[in-house]
Amino acid sequence: MTLKVPVPSEYVFPAGALCLGVSPQIDFERRGEADNQARDKETGERVWVVRVMDLDPEAGKFGRSTEAKVKVVAAQQPVPPPSTVPGYPPAVEFEGLTLTPYVDSQRCKPGRSSGDCRSRTRLRRHGRRYGTPMARKIKDS
């Protein structure tokens, strides 16, 4: 069983986020197949990765990247809204956002010290609305 913690978009992106792009999540176990897109384990729907830029000034401290990836479960590829400011990516918010903590199994291997193990968190929006454009505020139905 996977732990999923529901959180509001304002908690994860307090200063907002800009959409940098949407692409399919690749399932590397299906590499070489015509359709190698990952599917959600619970619903069987396609998984999409929305790349966003976190506008929180704290996000880029100490040379860290301000880019984050949010996984979206939907039958069709989400479409970002048009930008309200010419030349800039569109601002987006997410509804139905969950955090999924996990252990980075690549770093936690037998024989390594426990200090080398890292826990991570995935952002995921479990959508139930299909074939609709990604609006300024993404909603579940």
C-alpha positions as CSV (number, residue, x, y, z in Angstrom):
1,M,0.0,0.0,0.0
2,T,1.3,3.4,-0.9
3,L,0.9,6.4,1.4
4,K,-0.6,9.4,-0.4
5,V,-0.9,12.7,1.5
6,P,-3.4,15.2,0.0
7,V,-2.0,18.8,0.0
8,P,-3.3,22.0,-1.4
9,S,-1.3,23.5,-4.4
10,E,-0.6,26.6,-2.3
11,Y,1.3,24.5,0.2
12,V,3.6,22.9,-2.4
13,F,3.9,26.0,-4.6
14,P,3.3,29.0,-2.2
15,A,4.4,31.6,-4.8
16,G,2.8,29.8,-7.7
17,A,4.2,27.8,-10.6
18,L,4.8,28.2,-14.3
19,C,4.1,25.3,-16.7
20,L,7.2,24.5,-18.7
21,G,5.8,21.5,-20.6
22,V,3.9,18.3,-20.6
23,S,5.2,14.9,-21.7
24,P,4.3,11.2,-21.3
25,Q,5.9,9.3,-18.4
26,I,8.0,6.5,-20.0
27,D,7.7,3.0,-18.5
28,F,11.2,1.6,-18.9
29,E,10.0,-2.0,-18.5
30,R,8.0,-1.5,-21.7
31,R,10.9,0.0,-23.6
32,G,10.9,-1.0,-27.3
33,E,7.1,-1.4,-27.4
34,A,5.1,0.9,-29.6
35,D,3.2,2.3,-26.6
36,N,5.7,2.5,-23.7
37,Q,3.8,5.1,-21.7
38,A,3.5,4.4,-17.9
39,R,0.1,3.6,-16.5
40,D,-1.3,4.4,-13.1
41,K,-1.2,1.2,-10.9
42,E,-4.6,1.9,-9.4
43,T,-6.7,3.2,-12.4
44,G,-4.7,2.0,-15.5
45,E,-4.9,5.5,-16.9
46,R,-1.9,7.1,-18.7
47,V,0.7,9.0,-16.6
48,W,1.9,12.5,-17.8
49,V,4.7,14.6,-16.4
50,V,4.1,18.3,-16.1
51,R,7.3,20.2,-15.7
52,V,6.8,23.4,-13.6
53,M,9.0,26.2,-12.4
54,D,8.5,26.9,-8.7
55,L,8.3,30.7,-8.2
56,D,9.1,30.5,-4.5
57,P,12.5,32.4,-4.0
58,E,13.4,29.7,-1.4
59,A,13.2,27.0,-4.0
60,G,16.3,28.2,-5.8
61,K,18.5,28.7,-2.8
62,F,22.0,27.2,-2.7
63,G,22.1,26.5,-6.4
64,R,19.1,24.1,-6.4
65,S,16.9,23.8,-9.4
66,T,13.5,25.6,-9.3
67,E,12.1,23.0,-11.7
68,A,9.7,20.3,-10.3
69,K,7.8,17.5,-12.0
70,V,4.2,16.8,-11.2
71,K,2.7,13.5,-12.4
72,V,-0.8,13.8,-13.8
73,V,-3.1,10.7,-14.3
74,A,-5.4,11.3,-17.4
75,A,-6.6,9.5,-20.4
76,Q,-5.4,12.3,-22.7
77,Q,-2.4,14.6,-22.6
78,P,-3.2,17.7,-20.5
79,V,-3.0,21.0,-22.4
80,P,-1.6,24.0,-20.5
81,P,-3.7,27.2,-20.6
82,P,-2.6,30.1,-22.7
83,S,-0.1,32.5,-21.1
84,T,-1.5,35.7,-19.7
85,V,1.9,37.4,-20.1
86,P,3.4,37.3,-23.6
87,G,6.8,35.5,-23.7
88,Y,6.3,33.8,-20.3
89,P,5.1,30.3,-19.6
90,P,1.5,30.0,-18.3
91,A,0.8,30.0,-14.5
92,V,-0.8,26.8,-13.3
93,E,-2.3,25.5,-10.1
94,F,-3.2,21.9,-9.2
95,E,-6.2,20.5,-7.5
96,G,-6.2,17.0,-6.1
97,L,-2.5,17.1,-5.4
98,T,-0.9,14.4,-3.4
99,L,2.6,13.8,-2.0
100,T,3.8,10.2,-2.2
101,P,6.9,9.6,0.0
102,Y,9.3,6.8,-1.0
103,V,12.8,5.6,-0.3
104,D,15.3,6.1,-3.1
105,S,16.2,2.4,-3.6
106,Q,19.2,3.3,-5.8
107,R,20.9,4.9,-2.8
108,C,19.7,2.5,-0.1
109,K,21.5,-0.7,-0.9
110,P,22.9,-3.4,1.5
111,G,26.4,-2.6,2.8
112,R,25.9,1.2,2.6
113,S,25.7,3.3,5.7
114,S,22.3,4.5,6.7
115,G,23.5,8.1,6.2
116,D,23.6,7.4,2.4
117,C,19.9,6.5,2.3
118,R,17.6,9.2,1.2
119,S,13.8,9.5,1.3
120,R,12.1,11.4,-1.5
121,T,8.7,12.7,-2.4
122,R,6.7,12.5,-5.6
123,L,4.0,15.0,-6.5
124,R,1.0,13.5,-8.2
125,R,-2.4,14.8,-9.2
126,H,-4.9,12.0,-9.5
127,G,-7.3,13.3,-12.1
128,R,-10.7,12.1,-13.0
129,R,-11.3,14.6,-15.7
130,Y,-10.3,13.5,-19.2
131,G,-9.9,15.3,-22.5
132,T,-10.1,18.7,-21.0
133,P,-7.5,21.4,-21.3
134,M,-5.3,22.1,-18.3
135,A,-7.0,25.3,-17.0
136,R,-5.5,27.9,-14.7
137,K,-6.8,25.8,-11.9
138,I,-6.9,22.1,-12.7
139,K,-10.1,20.5,-11.2
140,D,-11.2,17.0,-10.6
141,S,-14.8,16.0,-11.4
